[in-house]
């Protein structure tokens, strides 16, 4: 075999290996993003029209999210918020629309105490999507109904559904950390859902 042919063959093999490596890394990245963002991954792909742009956005969200100083709530604070939620539900019987508005504010308050930005809805959604992607659609639907209710465009059944949607994210935000559930102590500085290295 001539030297030129050997060089060409080596270049082709290297290119094939590089392409295979890239495909493996891209596949692993996609699987990781799908796992982390859940339905939010598909929503991003649909909005952008292609997977590459969607993944770029989701990775950007993840990087910005890592800059947040998130923390779990103390057990006493969780119980205080659960009690407030019960009061909101009781108010719903006599005043559905104001109760939904109050539920929206309560969810936002819990986000703020956990360390999430609460400036505007889109910003909240982007940051929540990193760890609460599986319950985020409930928040969107609750918020949409709440917006319609402010213009008298929501029925009592719509408002009841909004309370259900808000409740799903509310409970997700108040979730007991794994360390407390198992009787151990949570690892300081770790975000909800984040595993220890090597686990």
Phi, psi and omega per residue, in radians:
X1 nan 2.327 -3.088
X2 -1.272 2.775 -3.138
X3 -1.075 -0.718 -3.128
X4 -1.076 -0.776 -3.139
X5 -1.114 -0.674 3.127
X6 -1.137 -0.700 3.128
X7 -1.134 -0.783 3.132
X8 -1.064 -0.768 3.141
X9 -1.091 -0.723 3.127
X10 -1.113 -0.729 3.136
X11 -1.105 -0.752 3.133
X12 -1.096 -0.752 -3.137
X13 -1.113 -0.773 3.128
X14 -1.076 -0.739 3.135
X15 -1.109 -0.723 3.114
X16 -1.119 -0.750 3.122
X17 -1.128 -0.719 3.117
X18 -1.105 -0.749 3.121
X19 -1.110 -0.722 3.121
X20 -1.127 -0.715 3.119
X21 -1.099 -0.746 3.125
X22 -1.103 -0.756 -3.129
X23 -1.097 -0.696 3.113
X24 -1.130 -0.757 3.135
X25 -1.135 -0.735 3.140
X26 -1.117 -0.714 3.113
X27 -1.116 -0.732 3.122
X28 -1.139 -0.709 3.120
X29 -1.091 -0.778 3.137
X30 -1.073 -0.803 3.138
X31 -1.074 -0.721 3.130
X32 -1.113 -0.749 3.134
X33 -1.184 -0.686 3.095
X34 -1.076 -0.737 3.138
X35 -1.102 -0.795 -3.060
X36 -1.271 -0.758 -3.006
X37 -1.647 -0.267 3.124
X38 1.011 -2.350 -3.107
X39 -1.048 -0.383 -3.132
X40 -1.126 -0.494 3.095
X41 -1.070 -0.875 -3.122
X42 -1.127 -0.635 3.110
X43 -1.098 -0.719 3.139
X44 -1.156 -0.721 3.118
X45 -1.102 -0.745 3.139
X46 -1.111 -0.718 -3.108
X47 -1.190 -0.711 -3.087
X48 -1.475 -0.431 3.140
X49 1.514 -0.135 3.031
X50 -2.680 2.684 -3.028
X51 -1.164 -0.699 -3.081
X52 -1.040 -0.842 -3.135
X53 -1.145 -0.683 3.133
X54 -1.112 -0.766 -3.120
X55 -1.179 -0.617 3.085
X56 -1.063 -0.778 3.125
X57 -1.121 -0.779 -3.104
X58 -1.132 -0.653 3.090
X59 -1.176 -0.606 3.068
X60 -1.126 -0.735 3.083
X61 -1.044 -0.757 -3.104
X62 -1.112 -0.712 3.121
X63 -1.112 -0.761 3.132
X64 -1.176 -0.605 3.131
X65 -1.130 -0.634 -3.121
X66 -1.152 -0.308 3.112
X67 -1.416 -0.246 -3.137
X68 -1.284 2.645 3.049
X69 -1.828 1.405 -3.106
X70 -1.477 2.631 3.086
X71 -2.606 2.687 3.081
X72 -1.384 2.750 3.114
X73 -1.441 2.590 3.026
X74 -1.166 2.613 -3.122
X75 -0.918 -0.685 -3.130
X76 -1.130 -0.704 3.115
X77 -1.168 -0.658 3.101
X78 -1.051 -0.762 -3.130
X79 -1.178 -0.648 3.094
X80 -1.083 -0.751 3.127
X81 -1.183 -0.656 3.107
X82 -1.117 -0.670 3.094
X83 -1.112 -0.731 3.104
X84 -1.069 -0.655 3.125
X85 -1.112 -0.705 3.108
X86 -1.034 -0.741 3.117
X87 -1.098 -0.685 3.102
X88 -1.104 -0.766 3.128
X89 -1.082 -0.698 3.128
X90 -1.137 -0.625 3.130
X91 -1.175 -0.491 -3.089
X92 -1.006 -0.589 -3.084
X93 -1.000 -0.771 -3.086
X94 -1.680 -0.450 -3.069
X95 -2.483 1.350 -3.051
X96 -1.006 -0.865 -3.072
X97 -1.123 -0.838 3.084
X98 -1.087 -0.560 3.125
X99 -1.164 -0.695 3.110
X100 -1.140 -0.728 3.092
X101 -1.075 -0.697 3.110
X102 -1.174 -0.656 3.098
X103 -1.079 -0.730 3.105
X104 -1.051 -0.793 3.137
X105 -1.129 -0.668 -3.125
X106 -1.146 -0.760 3.097
X107 -1.054 -0.744 3.122
X108 -1.115 -0.676 3.110
X109 -1.090 -0.758 3.125
X110 -1.107 -0.733 3.080
X111 -0.973 -0.857 -3.114
X112 -1.045 -0.723 3.141
X113 -1.202 -0.535 3.080
X114 -1.254 -0.319 3.135
X115 1.940 0.098 3.121
X116 -1.420 2.549 3.018
X117 -1.134 2.537 -3.121
X118 -2.225 0.395 -3.047
X119 -1.052 -1.008 3.134
X120 -2.498 2.909 -3.010
X121 -1.048 -0.833 -3.098
X122 -1.067 -0.685 3.122
X123 -1.152 -0.727 3.113
X124 -1.070 -0.792 -3.109
X125 -1.055 -0.785 -3.108
X126 -1.068 -0.767 -3.130
X127 -1.255 -0.683 3.123
X128 -1.138 -0.540 -3.048
X129 -1.057 -0.446 -3.064
X130 -1.201 -0.654 -3.122
X131 -2.064 -0.212 -3.088
X132 -2.213 0.544 -3.092
X133 -1.047 -0.516 -3.078
X134 -1.350 -0.316 3.117
X135 -1.963 0.017 -3.024
X136 -1.167 -0.577 -3.124
X137 -1.107 -0.551 3.068
X138 -1.079 -0.730 3.137
X139 -1.109 -0.755 3.116
X140 -1.037 -0.814 -3.094
X141 -1.155 -0.715 3.093
X142 -1.074 -0.744 -3.136
X143 -1.143 -0.704 3.122
X144 -1.084 -0.772 3.133
X145 -1.142 -0.715 3.119
X146 -1.049 -0.717 3.109
X147 -1.124 -0.714 3.112
X148 -1.155 -0.639 -3.129
X149 -1.124 -0.574 3.136
X150 -1.158 -0.295 3.098
X151 -1.961 0.378 -3.132
X152 0.994 0.611 -3.119
X153 -1.920 0.367 -3.112
X154 -2.273 2.378 3.103
X155 -1.395 2.982 3.103
X156 -1.078 -0.654 3.110
X157 -1.158 -0.689 3.063
X158 -1.011 -0.796 -3.108
X159 -1.128 -0.649 3.073
X160 -1.093 -0.731 3.104
X161 -1.103 -0.656 3.108
X162 -1.054 -0.737 3.120
X163 -1.072 -0.713 3.120
X164 -1.100 -0.783 -3.127
X165 -1.104 -0.811 3.130
X166 -1.073 -0.649 -3.095
X167 -1.081 -0.650 -3.111
X168 -1.072 -0.871 3.124
X169 -1.199 -0.670 3.122
X170 -0.957 -0.860 -3.141
X171 -1.153 -0.619 3.110
X172 -1.122 -0.714 3.127
X173 -1.193 -0.514 -3.127
X174 -1.607 0.064 -3.050
X175 -0.909 2.427 3.123
X176 -1.261 2.229 3.118
X177 -1.013 2.599 -3.092
X178 -0.967 -0.665 -3.126
X179 -1.078 -0.616 3.117
X180 -1.354 -0.630 -3.139
X181 -1.089 -0.652 -3.074
X182 -1.558 0.011 3.121
X183 1.580 -0.071 3.126
X184 -1.608 -2.949 3.121
X185 -1.885 2.450 3.124
X186 -1.198 2.594 3.127
X187 -1.346 2.132 -3.105
X188 -1.019 2.485 3.036
X189 1.419 -0.050 3.132
X190 -1.600 2.411 3.140
X191 -1.373 2.764 3.043
X192 -0.952 2.417 3.058
X193 1.376 -0.038 -3.099
X194 -1.582 2.258 -3.101
X195 -1.574 2.690 3.055
X196 -1.214 2.620 3.133
X197 -1.071 2.376 3.110
X198 1.571 -0.127 3.133
X199 -1.596 nan nan
